[in-house]
Every structure is written in structure tokens, then in C-alpha cells.
Amino acid sequence: MKAAVVVFPGSNCDRDVQVALTRSMGAASDTKAPSNGAPIMVWHKDADFDKVDLIVLPGGFSYGDYLRCGAMAAHSPAMREVVRRAKAGVPVLGICNGFQMLTETGLLPGALLRNARLKFVCRDVHIRVETSQTLFTSRYQAGAALRVPIAHHDGNYTAGADQLERMEARGQIAFRYCEADGAVTEAANPNGATRNVAGVYNEAKTVLGMMPHPERLADPALGGIDGRPLFDGLVEALS
């Protein structure tokens, strides 16, 4: 498997994602799924990077969020190539700021607005896995409640009512904010996201955008490993 992490001015989780993926790729090699080395880091101006099996858009504050979160990054040379490859079926994972980029490019439906309380939120939350039948969630059980960190100011997911109904029917809701026991409640929603949505897929389920940071809880030294199965599953599926 070969993966790429796209780096923008203001990215701050690119190295974290690279480390998490590299660890999972090493684990996969122990189970006869060969690793081809660490993920390549693609600078935002590079529109001609190597052929890869997976592209990750990391968290951070691309271009300082000066216009709108992810809006400027969506028009970078690298992102134009990401869009082209995503439409050709290459899996793409966008985390936090990366999720915002995916909505700005139209690869994912909806939009990310400012948090309902207009404050930056940085803490652990629980999210419920809505389906295990995807590249991204094959190592989880549907209904499982994961503990994963968030760190965002604009994570309030919204979409039109009709669009949300279509997404629900197609199984495009990936994760919802929940209590530790998996119950989806208003109190568990850290940013006001419609229907507690914490992550969504495209229709083909080859593109995932999520606000929580699985790479920040993918090693015991970080205090937990609830995020690691996401990377392990991707490596297993794409190797």
C-alpha cells in the first residue's frame, strides 16, 4: 500500500497522520500485507504526485483559515488533483480541516459552520460508528462508541433537510457524537452539528470526512487506541 498526506501552510496534524499510518502499515506487514514504506508528504503546490492507494487531508488551519475554513485549500494545485483522483475512485480521508476541504470542493455534501457556542473546543468526545461496512470502519463494530479527541472552532455540520434524508437512506452518516454508552444525545454534541453528525461519506463510501482526530488516539502512549483500527482497516483493505 502507498499513501499520501497532503500538507498545506498551517497544517498541524500531518506528521501525526503519517506516524499513525506508518505504524499500521508495519502491523500489516506482520500479517503478510506488505508495506511499501511511510506515506509520502505532498506539498500543497504539487499537482503531480506519485500514484497512491490512499490520500489523507490532515487537520490544522490551512492558509490560516483567513477566508473560510478549507476554502482556500480547496483551490490549491494538490487539491485539484485530489478531486480528480477521488472521482476516479481513490479513497480519501479528510480529518477536521481536511473534512472542511472536502465539503468546500464538493466531494462531500453539506458544510461545516462555526460551533454553536462560538468557542474553540478541544477535548475528548465519544462518537458512535454507524456502519462497519466501509473501507474506513471495517475494524469496528456498528454501534461501537469510540473515544476520540476533537479540536475545532468550525465543526458544526449542516446540510439541507432533504439532503440529510437522502444521506441517511444511503448510509452516508459515518459517525455521530454520543455518550460513552453510545446514546446519541444533545448533551453529547460538542458543536451543535445537525443530527449529531461527526463524519460523513460520499455516496460510494470511498471518501470520508470526520471532525474528530483518530490519529491523536492511535497509540497507547497517547492515552488510548480507539483511533487505530481506522488506519489498520484501511491498510488491510488497500494492501
C-alpha positions as CSV (number, residue, x, y, z in Angstrom):
1,M,0.0,0.0,0.0
2,K,1.2,3.5,-0.8
3,A,-0.4,6.6,0.9
4,A,0.0,10.3,0.6
5,V,-0.6,13.0,3.2
6,V,-1.2,16.5,1.7
7,V,0.5,19.3,3.6
8,F,-0.8,22.9,3.5
9,P,0.6,26.1,5.1
10,G,-1.0,25.8,8.5
11,S,-1.4,22.0,8.6
12,N,-0.5,20.8,12.1
13,C,-1.6,17.1,12.1
14,D,0.2,15.9,9.0
15,R,3.1,14.3,10.9
16,D,0.6,12.7,13.3
17,V,-1.3,11.1,10.4
18,Q,2.0,9.9,8.8
19,V,3.1,8.2,12.1
20,A,-0.3,6.6,12.6
21,L,-0.4,5.2,9.1
22,T,3.2,4.1,9.2
23,R,2.5,2.1,12.4
24,S,-0.5,0.5,10.8
25,M,1.4,-0.4,7.7
26,G,4.1,-2.0,9.8
27,A,1.5,-4.0,11.7
28,A,0.0,-5.1,8.3
29,S,3.4,-6.4,7.1
30,D,3.3,-8.7,10.1
31,T,0.2,-10.3,8.7
32,K,1.5,-10.8,5.2
33,A,0.2,-7.4,3.8
34,P,3.5,-5.8,2.7
35,S,4.3,-2.2,3.5
36,N,5.9,0.0,0.8
37,G,7.3,2.5,3.3
38,A,6.0,5.5,5.1
39,P,3.3,7.7,3.5
40,I,4.7,10.4,1.2
41,M,4.2,14.0,2.2
42,V,2.7,16.1,-0.7
43,W,3.2,19.9,-0.6
44,H,0.1,21.8,-1.5
45,K,1.6,23.2,-4.7
46,D,2.4,19.7,-6.0
47,A,-0.2,18.7,-8.6
48,D,1.8,15.8,-10.0
49,F,2.5,13.5,-7.1
50,D,3.0,9.7,-7.2
51,K,0.2,7.2,-7.8
52,V,-1.1,6.2,-4.3
53,D,-3.8,4.0,-2.9
54,L,-5.0,6.5,-0.2
55,I,-4.9,10.2,0.2
56,V,-5.2,11.9,3.6
57,L,-6.1,15.6,4.2
58,P,-4.9,16.3,7.8
59,G,-6.1,18.7,10.4
60,G,-4.8,22.2,11.1
61,F,-5.6,25.7,9.8
62,S,-4.8,25.7,6.1
63,Y,-3.9,29.2,4.9
64,G,-4.7,30.4,8.4
65,D,-8.5,29.9,7.8
66,Y,-8.3,33.5,6.6
67,L,-11.2,33.3,4.2
68,R,-13.2,30.3,5.4
69,C,-12.0,27.0,6.8
70,G,-10.8,24.9,3.9
71,A,-12.0,27.4,1.2
72,M,-8.5,28.5,0.0
73,A,-7.0,25.0,0.3
74,A,-9.8,23.6,-1.9
75,H,-8.3,25.6,-4.8
76,S,-4.7,24.6,-4.4
77,P,-2.9,22.6,-7.1
78,A,-2.7,19.5,-5.0
79,M,-6.4,19.6,-4.2
80,R,-7.4,19.8,-7.8
81,E,-5.5,16.6,-8.3
82,V,-7.1,15.1,-5.2
83,V,-10.5,15.8,-6.5
84,R,-9.7,14.2,-9.9
85,R,-8.4,11.1,-8.2
86,A,-11.3,10.9,-5.7
87,K,-13.7,11.0,-8.6
88,A,-11.7,8.1,-10.2
89,G,-12.2,6.1,-7.0
90,V,-9.0,6.7,-5.0
91,P,-10.0,6.6,-1.3
92,V,-9.7,9.9,0.5
93,L,-9.8,10.6,4.3
94,G,-10.2,14.2,5.5
95,I,-9.8,14.9,9.2
96,C,-11.0,18.1,10.8
97,N,-9.7,20.8,8.4
98,G,-9.5,18.1,5.8
99,F,-13.2,17.4,6.3
100,Q,-13.8,21.2,5.7
101,M,-11.8,21.0,2.5
102,L,-13.8,18.0,1.3
103,T,-17.1,19.9,1.7
104,E,-15.6,23.0,0.0
105,T,-14.6,21.0,-3.0
106,G,-18.0,19.3,-3.2
107,L,-16.5,15.8,-2.7
108,L,-18.8,15.6,0.4
109,P,-22.2,17.1,0.9
110,G,-23.0,19.7,3.5
111,A,-20.9,22.4,5.2
112,L,-19.1,23.0,8.4
113,L,-20.2,26.1,10.3
114,R,-18.9,27.8,13.5
115,N,-19.6,25.9,16.7
116,A,-22.9,26.6,18.2
117,R,-21.4,28.3,21.3
118,L,-18.9,30.2,19.1
119,K,-15.9,28.8,21.0
120,F,-13.0,26.6,20.1
121,V,-13.5,23.1,21.6
122,C,-10.5,20.9,22.4
123,R,-11.3,17.7,24.4
124,D,-12.1,14.1,24.1
125,V,-15.6,13.1,22.9
126,H,-17.4,9.9,22.1
127,I,-18.6,9.0,18.6
128,R,-20.8,6.1,17.5
129,V,-19.8,4.0,14.5
130,E,-22.9,4.0,12.2
131,T,-21.7,1.2,9.9
132,S,-18.8,-1.2,9.7
133,Q,-19.3,-1.9,6.0
134,T,-16.7,0.5,4.6
135,L,-13.0,0.7,4.0
136,F,-12.7,3.1,6.9
137,T,-14.7,1.2,9.6
138,S,-14.2,-2.5,8.8
139,R,-12.2,-2.9,12.1
140,Y,-15.1,-1.5,14.2
141,Q,-18.5,-2.9,15.1
142,A,-21.5,-0.9,14.1
143,G,-22.9,0.9,17.2
144,A,-19.5,1.0,19.0
145,A,-18.7,4.1,20.9
146,L,-15.2,5.4,20.4
147,R,-13.3,7.9,22.5
148,V,-11.6,10.4,20.1
149,P,-10.2,13.9,20.6
150,I,-11.6,17.0,18.8
151,A,-10.0,20.4,18.3
152,H,-12.0,22.8,16.2
153,H,-13.9,26.1,16.0
154,D,-15.9,25.3,12.9
155,G,-17.2,21.7,13.3
156,N,-20.9,22.3,13.2
157,Y,-22.0,20.1,10.4
158,T,-25.1,21.1,8.5
159,A,-27.0,20.1,5.4
160,G,-30.5,20.6,4.0
161,A,-33.3,18.5,5.4
162,D,-33.9,16.7,2.1
163,Q,-30.2,16.1,1.6
164,L,-29.9,14.7,5.1
165,E,-32.8,12.3,4.5
166,R,-31.1,11.1,1.3
167,M,-27.8,10.7,3.2
168,E,-29.5,8.7,6.0
169,A,-31.2,6.4,3.4
170,R,-27.8,5.8,1.6
171,G,-25.9,5.2,4.8
172,Q,-23.7,8.2,4.3
173,I,-23.5,9.1,8.0
174,A,-20.3,7.7,9.3
175,F,-20.1,8.8,12.9
176,R,-22.4,10.6,15.4
177,Y,-21.4,12.3,18.7
178,C,-22.7,10.2,21.5
179,E,-22.4,9.3,25.2
180,A,-19.9,6.7,26.4
181,D,-22.7,4.1,26.2
182,G,-23.5,5.0,22.5
183,A,-26.6,7.0,23.2
184,V,-27.0,9.9,20.9
185,T,-28.0,12.9,23.0
186,E,-28.0,16.7,22.7
187,A,-25.6,16.9,25.7
188,A,-23.0,14.7,23.8
189,N,-23.0,17.1,20.9
190,P,-19.9,19.4,21.3
191,N,-20.6,21.8,18.4
192,G,-24.3,21.8,17.5
193,A,-23.9,19.6,14.5
194,T,-27.2,18.6,12.9
195,R,-28.3,15.2,14.0
196,N,-25.0,14.9,16.0
197,V,-23.1,14.2,12.7
198,A,-19.4,13.8,13.3
199,G,-18.4,12.4,10.0
200,V,-19.9,11.6,6.5
201,Y,-19.2,9.6,3.4
202,N,-19.7,10.3,-0.3
203,E,-22.3,8.0,-2.0
204,A,-19.6,5.4,-3.0
205,K,-18.2,5.5,0.6
206,T,-14.7,6.0,-0.8
207,V,-14.4,9.5,0.7
208,L,-14.7,10.1,4.5
209,G,-14.7,13.4,6.3
210,M,-14.7,13.5,10.1
211,M,-14.1,16.2,12.6
212,P,-12.6,14.1,15.4
213,H,-8.9,13.2,15.2
214,P,-8.3,9.4,15.2
215,E,-4.6,9.9,14.7
216,R,-4.4,11.5,18.1
217,L,-5.5,8.4,19.8
218,A,-3.8,5.6,17.9
219,D,-1.1,4.7,20.3
220,P,-1.1,3.6,24.0
221,A,1.4,6.4,24.8
222,L,-1.3,8.9,23.7
223,G,-3.8,7.5,26.2
224,G,-5.8,5.2,24.1
225,I,-6.0,3.4,20.7
226,D,-9.7,3.9,19.7
227,G,-8.4,5.6,16.5
228,R,-6.0,2.9,15.4
229,P,-8.5,0.4,13.9
230,L,-9.4,3.0,11.3
231,F,-5.9,3.1,10.0
232,D,-5.4,-0.7,10.4
233,G,-8.5,-1.3,8.5
234,L,-7.5,1.0,5.6
235,V,-4.1,-0.7,5.3
236,E,-5.7,-4.2,5.4
237,A,-8.2,-3.2,2.7
238,L,-5.8,-1.4,0.4
239,S,-2.7,-3.6,0.6
